[in-house]
Amino acid sequence: MSKTCTLSETGELLKQANKIVIVSHVSPDGDTLGSSLALMHALRSLGKEVVMNVDDDIPAVYSFLPGIQEYRRFAAGESVEADLLVVIDASSADRAGNAMEAVNALAVLNIDHHKTNTHFADYLYLDADAAATAEIIYSLLLTMAVPLNIDMATCIYEGLYTDTGSFKYSNTTSNTLATAAALLKLGVNPSTISDNMEVKSRHQVEMLGEVLKTLTFLHDGRVAFVEIAPELYDHNIDTDTFVSYPRYIEGVEIALLFKQVEANLTRVSFRSKAIDVAKIALSFGGGGHQKAAGCSIYAPLKEAEKTVLQALEELFV
């Protein structure tokens, strides 16, 4: 069980460590990447040695983020020494990938905003009311009295933009918008973020066309899902937004995206309008929020689909 920390205590843990490994969760999105990179820039400004890790491929759409090239993926059997392992925006240990085995740290700190957090780390700062972990990182850096620069601000804004659906989801609060406004005063250009995030490559649009052909409805249209088969999957293409297409179809209460990324590994994204999909994801070792969650099923695509869809049956009896 984790020791729950205040922001000040979290800042002290970071200040006391010299070598820090920062880990973004698998199937990385703009919040885990932006939050982690902002923290990296801040800690390096304090003279810390920082190693960046994600046990997954990073979609090319995030290539504009300052410092994104600093990420590396630990090899199987690799051992990394550190004073502190910091896991960002992950609610469970499996979301950290192989870092939990690869990093030999004196302590593990988890900074997160998911209500399904499993308290897997030694220390935890959790704010389930925060729209994004990036919102927490902004407050943390202010608490640590770190002067924010444009790189930090850009990364934090990206996290806010991602997890609020460009500030249109219900998790957007007055504090979220106040944070975004403060970042604009530091020089962030909103169009730079939106242009990079919203412009689609030809390959992405072509893939979306193929994925939409798999659109399937169940339970009188209350459940809809799409899938990405292994022969179609391309780690360079950002597919996180694909689940939005079934999500916004009239009458759909739960939308899912199944994506097979390895021979026996399928990522599942859940979206809903009211049903708590975080509970469903948590039952498979994942987590998230009431209306947006995800998990990893260690099985091929069709087997994973069968397992998850069976779990939904009792909701629509």
PERA-V341644 format. One record per pair of residues at least 12 apart in sequence whose ideal C-beta (glycine too) atoms are under 10 Angstrom apart, sorted by the first residue. I is the first residue (numbers start at 1). J is the second residue. Records with the same first field share a line. If there is no record, write none. Layout:
BEGIN
I: J + J
END
This chain:
BEGIN
1: 118 + 119 + 120 + 121 + 122 + 124
2: 108 + 109 + 110 + 117 + 118 + 119 + 120 + 121 + 122 + 123 + 124 + 125 + 126
3: 107 + 109 + 119 + 121 + 122 + 123 + 124
4: 119 + 123 + 124 + 125 + 126
5: 109 + 110 + 111 + 122 + 123 + 124 + 125 + 126
6: 125 + 143
7: 111 + 125 + 127 + 136 + 139 + 140 + 141 + 142 + 143 + 144
8: 140 + 143 + 144
9: 109 + 123 + 125 + 143
10: 86 + 109 + 110 + 111 + 123 + 124 + 125 + 136 + 139 + 140 + 143 + 144
11: 125 + 140 + 141 + 142 + 143 + 144 + 145 + 146
12: 143 + 144
13: 83 + 84 + 86 + 107 + 109 + 122 + 123 + 125
14: 39 + 42 + 43 + 46 + 48 + 83 + 84 + 86 + 109 + 111 + 140 + 141 + 144 + 146
15: 43 + 46 + 48 + 144 + 146
16: 83 + 84 + 106 + 107
17: 43 + 48 + 49 + 50 + 82 + 83 + 84 + 85 + 86 + 105 + 106 + 107 + 109
18: 47 + 48 + 49 + 82 + 83 + 84
19: 48 + 49 + 50 + 51 + 80 + 81 + 82 + 83 + 84 + 105 + 106
20: 39 + 40 + 43 + 44 + 48 + 49 + 50 + 51 + 52 + 82 + 83 + 84 + 85 + 86 + 105 + 109
21: 49 + 50 + 51 + 52 + 53 + 74 + 80 + 81 + 82 + 83 + 84 + 85 + 86 + 87 + 99 + 102 + 103 + 104 + 105 + 108
22: 35 + 36 + 37 + 39 + 40 + 43 + 50 + 51 + 52 + 53 + 54 + 70 + 71 + 82 + 84 + 85 + 86 + 87 + 88 + 99 + 109 + 111
23: 36 + 51 + 52 + 53 + 54 + 55 + 71 + 74 + 85 + 86 + 87 + 88 + 89 + 90 + 95 + 96 + 97 + 98 + 99 + 100 + 102 + 103 + 108 + 110
24: 36 + 37 + 52 + 53 + 54 + 55 + 56 + 58 + 71 + 87 + 88 + 89 + 90 + 95 + 96 + 97 + 99 + 133
25: 54 + 55 + 56 + 87 + 88 + 89 + 90 + 91 + 92 + 94 + 95 + 96 + 97 + 99 + 112 + 133 + 287 + 294
26: 54 + 55 + 56 + 57 + 90 + 94 + 95 + 96 + 97 + 98 + 99 + 261 + 265 + 267 + 294 + 296
27: 54 + 55 + 56 + 57 + 59 + 95 + 97 + 239 + 240 + 259 + 261 + 267 + 268 + 269 + 294 + 295 + 296
28: 54 + 55 + 56 + 57 + 58 + 59 + 62 + 71 + 88 + 89 + 97 + 240
29: 59 + 62 + 89 + 132 + 158 + 159 + 162 + 163 + 238 + 240 + 294
30: 59 + 61 + 62 + 65 + 132 + 134 + 155 + 157 + 158 + 159 + 160 + 161 + 162 + 163 + 193 + 196 + 197 + 238 + 240
31: 88 + 89 + 113 + 131 + 132 + 133 + 134 + 135 + 137 + 156 + 158 + 159 + 160 + 161 + 162 + 163 + 164
32: 54 + 87 + 88 + 89 + 90 + 95 + 112 + 132 + 133 + 134 + 159 + 162 + 163
33: 52 + 54 + 58 + 59 + 62 + 65 + 67 + 68 + 71 + 88 + 89 + 134 + 155 + 158 + 159 + 162
34: 62 + 65 + 66 + 68 + 88 + 89 + 132 + 133 + 134 + 137 + 152 + 154 + 155 + 156 + 157 + 158 + 159 + 160 + 161 + 162 + 163 + 193
35: 88 + 89 + 111 + 112 + 113 + 132 + 133 + 134 + 135 + 136 + 137 + 138 + 140 + 155 + 156 + 158 + 159 + 160 + 162 + 163
36: 50 + 52 + 53 + 54 + 65 + 67 + 68 + 70 + 71 + 86 + 87 + 88 + 89 + 111 + 133 + 134 + 137 + 155 + 159
37: 52 + 62 + 65 + 66 + 67 + 68 + 70 + 71 + 88 + 134 + 137 + 151 + 152 + 154 + 155 + 156 + 158 + 159
38: 65 + 66 + 67 + 88 + 133 + 134 + 137 + 138 + 140 + 141 + 146 + 148 + 149 + 151 + 152 + 153 + 154 + 155 + 156 + 157 + 158 + 159
39: 52 + 86 + 88 + 111 + 133 + 134 + 136 + 137 + 140 + 141 + 144 + 146 + 152 + 155 + 156
40: 52 + 66 + 67 + 70 + 71 + 86 + 88 + 151 + 152 + 155
41: 66 + 67 + 70 + 141 + 146 + 148 + 149 + 150 + 151 + 152 + 153 + 154 + 155 + 156
42: 137 + 140 + 141 + 144 + 146 + 147 + 148 + 149 + 151 + 152 + 155 + 156
43: 84 + 86 + 141 + 144 + 146
44: 67 + 70
45: 141 + 146 + 147 + 148 + 149 + 151 + 152
46: 144 + 146
48: 83 + 84
49: 82 + 83
50: 67 + 70 + 82 + 86
51: 70 + 71 + 72 + 74 + 80 + 81 + 82 + 85 + 99 + 103
52: 67 + 68 + 69 + 70 + 71 + 72
53: 70 + 71 + 72 + 73 + 74 + 80 + 85 + 87 + 96 + 97 + 98 + 99 + 102 + 103
54: 71 + 72 + 73 + 74 + 88 + 96 + 97 + 99
55: 73 + 74 + 95 + 96 + 97 + 98 + 99 + 100 + 102
56: 71 + 73 + 97 + 235 + 261 + 267
57: 73 + 234 + 235 + 236 + 261
58: 71 + 73 + 235 + 236 + 238
59: 204 + 234 + 235 + 236 + 237 + 238 + 239 + 240
60: 201 + 203 + 204 + 234 + 235 + 236 + 237 + 238
61: 196 + 197 + 198 + 199 + 200 + 201 + 204 + 236 + 237 + 238 + 240 + 241
62: 158 + 162 + 196 + 197 + 238
63: 196 + 236
64: 154 + 158 + 192 + 193 + 195 + 196 + 197
65: 151 + 154 + 155 + 158 + 159 + 193 + 196
66: 149 + 150 + 151 + 152 + 153 + 154 + 155 + 158
67: 151 + 152 + 154 + 155
68: 155
73: 97 + 98 + 99 + 102
74: 97 + 98 + 99 + 101 + 102 + 103
75: 98 + 102
76: 98 + 101 + 102
77: 98 + 101 + 102
78: 98 + 101 + 102 + 103
79: 101 + 102 + 103 + 104
80: 99 + 102 + 103 + 104 + 105
81: 103 + 104 + 105 + 106
82: 99 + 103 + 104 + 105 + 106 + 107 + 108
83: 105 + 106 + 107
84: 103 + 105 + 106 + 107 + 108 + 109 + 122 + 123
85: 99 + 100 + 102 + 103 + 104 + 105 + 106 + 107 + 108 + 109 + 110 + 121 + 122
86: 99 + 103 + 105 + 107 + 108 + 109 + 110 + 111 + 121 + 123
87: 99 + 100 + 103 + 108 + 109 + 110 + 111 + 112 + 120 + 121 + 124
88: 109 + 110 + 111 + 112 + 133 + 134 + 136 + 137 + 159
89: 110 + 111 + 112 + 113 + 114 + 132 + 133 + 134 + 136 + 137 + 159 + 163
90: 110 + 111 + 112 + 114 + 117 + 118 + 120 + 121 + 133 + 287
91: 110 + 112 + 113 + 114 + 115 + 116 + 117 + 118 + 119 + 120 + 126 + 128 + 278 + 281 + 282 + 286 + 287 + 288 + 289 + 293 + 294
92: 110 + 112 + 114 + 116 + 117 + 118 + 119 + 120 + 281 + 282 + 285 + 286 + 287 + 295 + 296
93: 108 + 110 + 118 + 120 + 121 + 285
94: 118 + 120 + 285 + 286 + 287 + 295 + 296 + 298
95: 110 + 112 + 114 + 118 + 120 + 285 + 286 + 287 + 294 + 295 + 296
96: 108 + 110 + 120 + 121
97: 296
100: 120 + 121
105: 122
106: 122
107: 121 + 122 + 123
108: 120 + 121 + 122 + 123 + 124
109: 121 + 122 + 123 + 124 + 125
110: 122 + 123 + 124 + 125 + 126
111: 123 + 124 + 125 + 126 + 127 + 133 + 136 + 137 + 140
112: 124 + 125 + 126 + 127 + 128 + 130 + 133 + 136 + 287
113: 125 + 126 + 127 + 128 + 129 + 130 + 131 + 132 + 133 + 134 + 135 + 136 + 163 + 171 + 289
114: 126 + 127 + 128 + 130 + 133 + 278 + 281 + 282 + 286 + 287 + 288 + 289 + 292 + 293
115: 128 + 129 + 276 + 278 + 282 + 287 + 288 + 289 + 290
116: 128 + 276 + 278 + 279 + 281 + 282 + 286 + 287 + 288 + 289 + 290 + 293
117: 282 + 287
118: 282 + 285 + 287
125: 139 + 140
127: 139
128: 289
129: 171 + 173 + 175
130: 160 + 163 + 171 + 173 + 175 + 176 + 179
131: 159 + 160 + 163 + 164 + 167 + 169 + 170 + 171 + 172 + 173 + 175 + 176 + 177 + 179 + 180 + 289
132: 156 + 158 + 159 + 160 + 161 + 162 + 163 + 164 + 171 + 172 + 176 + 179
133: 156 + 159 + 160 + 163
134: 155 + 156 + 157 + 158 + 159 + 160 + 161 + 162 + 163 + 164 + 176 + 179 + 180 + 183
135: 156 + 159 + 160 + 163 + 164 + 171 + 173 + 175 + 176 + 178 + 179 + 180
136: 156 + 159
137: 152 + 155 + 156 + 159 + 179
138: 152 + 153 + 156 + 157 + 159 + 160 + 175 + 176 + 178 + 179 + 180 + 182 + 183
139: 175 + 179
141: 153 + 156
142: 179 + 182
147: 186
148: 182 + 183 + 186 + 187
149: 186 + 187
150: 183 + 186 + 187 + 188 + 189
151: 187
152: 183 + 186 + 188
153: 180 + 182 + 183 + 184 + 185 + 186 + 187 + 188
154: 183 + 186 + 187 + 188 + 189 + 192 + 193
155: 183 + 188
156: 179 + 180 + 182 + 183 + 186 + 188
157: 179 + 180 + 182 + 183 + 184 + 186 + 188 + 189 + 190 + 192 + 193
158: 183 + 188 + 192 + 193 + 196 + 197
159: 179
160: 172 + 176 + 177 + 179 + 180 + 183 + 193
161: 180 + 188 + 190 + 193 + 194 + 196 + 197
162: 193 + 197 + 240
163: 176 + 289 + 292
164: 176 + 177 + 180
165: 241 + 244 + 292
166: 190 + 193 + 194 + 197 + 198
167: 180 + 190
169: 289 + 291 + 292
170: 273 + 289 + 290 + 291
171: 289 + 290 + 291 + 292
197: 238 + 241
198: 241
200: 237 + 238 + 241
201: 236 + 237 + 238
203: 234 + 236 + 237
204: 234 + 236 + 237 + 238 + 239 + 241 + 242
205: 237
206: 232 + 237
207: 228 + 232 + 233 + 234 + 237 + 238 + 239 + 242
208: 226 + 237 + 239 + 241 + 242 + 245
210: 226 + 228 + 229 + 231 + 232
211: 226 + 227 + 228 + 229 + 232 + 239 + 242 + 243 + 245 + 257 + 259
212: 226 + 242 + 245 + 246
213: 226 + 227
214: 226 + 227 + 228 + 229 + 232 + 257 + 258
215: 227 + 245 + 246 + 249 + 255
216: 246 + 256 + 305 + 309
217: 246 + 249 + 251 + 252
218: 254 + 256 + 309 + 312 + 313 + 316
219: 252 + 253 + 254 + 309 + 312 + 313 + 315 + 316 + 317
220: 251 + 316
221: 249 + 250 + 251 + 252 + 253
222: 251 + 252 + 253 + 254 + 275 + 312 + 315 + 316
223: 246 + 252 + 253 + 254 + 255 + 256 + 272 + 275 + 309 + 312 + 313 + 315 + 316
224: 243 + 245 + 246 + 247 + 248 + 249 + 251 + 252 + 253 + 254 + 255 + 256 + 271
225: 243 + 246 + 252 + 254 + 255 + 256 + 257 + 258 + 268 + 269 + 270 + 305 + 308 + 309 + 312
226: 239 + 242 + 243 + 245 + 246 + 255 + 256 + 257 + 258 + 259 + 269
227: 242 + 256 + 257 + 258 + 259 + 260 + 266 + 268 + 301 + 302 + 304 + 305
228: 242 + 257 + 258 + 259 + 260 + 261 + 266 + 267 + 301
229: 258 + 259 + 260 + 300 + 301 + 302
230: 259 + 260 + 261 + 262 + 263 + 265 + 266 + 300 + 301
231: 260
232: 259 + 260
233: 259 + 260 + 261 + 262 + 267 + 301
235: 261
239: 257 + 259 + 261 + 267 + 269
240: 257 + 259 + 269 + 294
241: 257 + 269
242: 255 + 257 + 259 + 269
243: 255 + 256 + 257 + 258 + 259 + 268 + 269 + 270 + 271 + 292 + 294
244: 257 + 269 + 271
245: 257
246: 271
247: 269 + 270 + 271 + 272 + 273 + 291 + 292
248: 271 + 273
252: 271 + 272 + 273
253: 271 + 272 + 273 + 274 + 275 + 277 + 315 + 316
254: 270 + 271 + 272 + 273 + 274 + 275 + 277 + 280 + 291 + 312 + 315 + 316
255: 269 + 270 + 271 + 272 + 273 + 277
256: 268 + 269 + 270 + 271 + 272 + 277 + 280 + 294 + 305 + 308 + 309 + 312
257: 269 + 270 + 271 + 294
258: 297 + 301 + 302 + 304 + 305 + 308 + 309
259: 301 + 304
260: 297 + 299 + 300 + 301 + 302 + 303 + 304 + 305
261: 296 + 301
262: 296 + 298 + 300
263: 299 + 300
264: 297 + 298 + 299 + 300 + 303 + 304
265: 296 + 297 + 298 + 299 + 300 + 301 + 304
266: 295 + 296 + 297 + 298 + 299 + 300 + 301 + 302 + 303 + 304 + 305 + 307 + 308
267: 286 + 294 + 295 + 296 + 297 + 304
268: 280 + 281 + 284 + 286 + 293 + 294 + 295 + 296 + 297 + 304 + 305 + 307 + 308
269: 281 + 286 + 288 + 292 + 293 + 294 + 295
270: 284 + 286 + 288 + 289 + 291 + 292 + 293 + 294 + 295 + 308 + 312
271: 288 + 289 + 291 + 292 + 293 + 294
272: 289 + 290 + 291 + 292 + 293
273: 291
274: 290 + 291
275: 290 + 291 + 312 + 315 + 316
276: 288 + 289 + 290 + 291 + 293 + 315
277: 289 + 290 + 291 + 292 + 293 + 294 + 295 + 312 + 315
278: 290 + 291 + 292 + 293 + 294 + 295
279: 293 + 315
280: 293 + 295 + 308 + 311 + 312 + 315
281: 293 + 294 + 295 + 296 + 308
282: 295
283: 295 + 308 + 311
284: 296 + 297 + 298 + 304 + 307 + 308 + 311
285: 297 + 298
295: 308
END
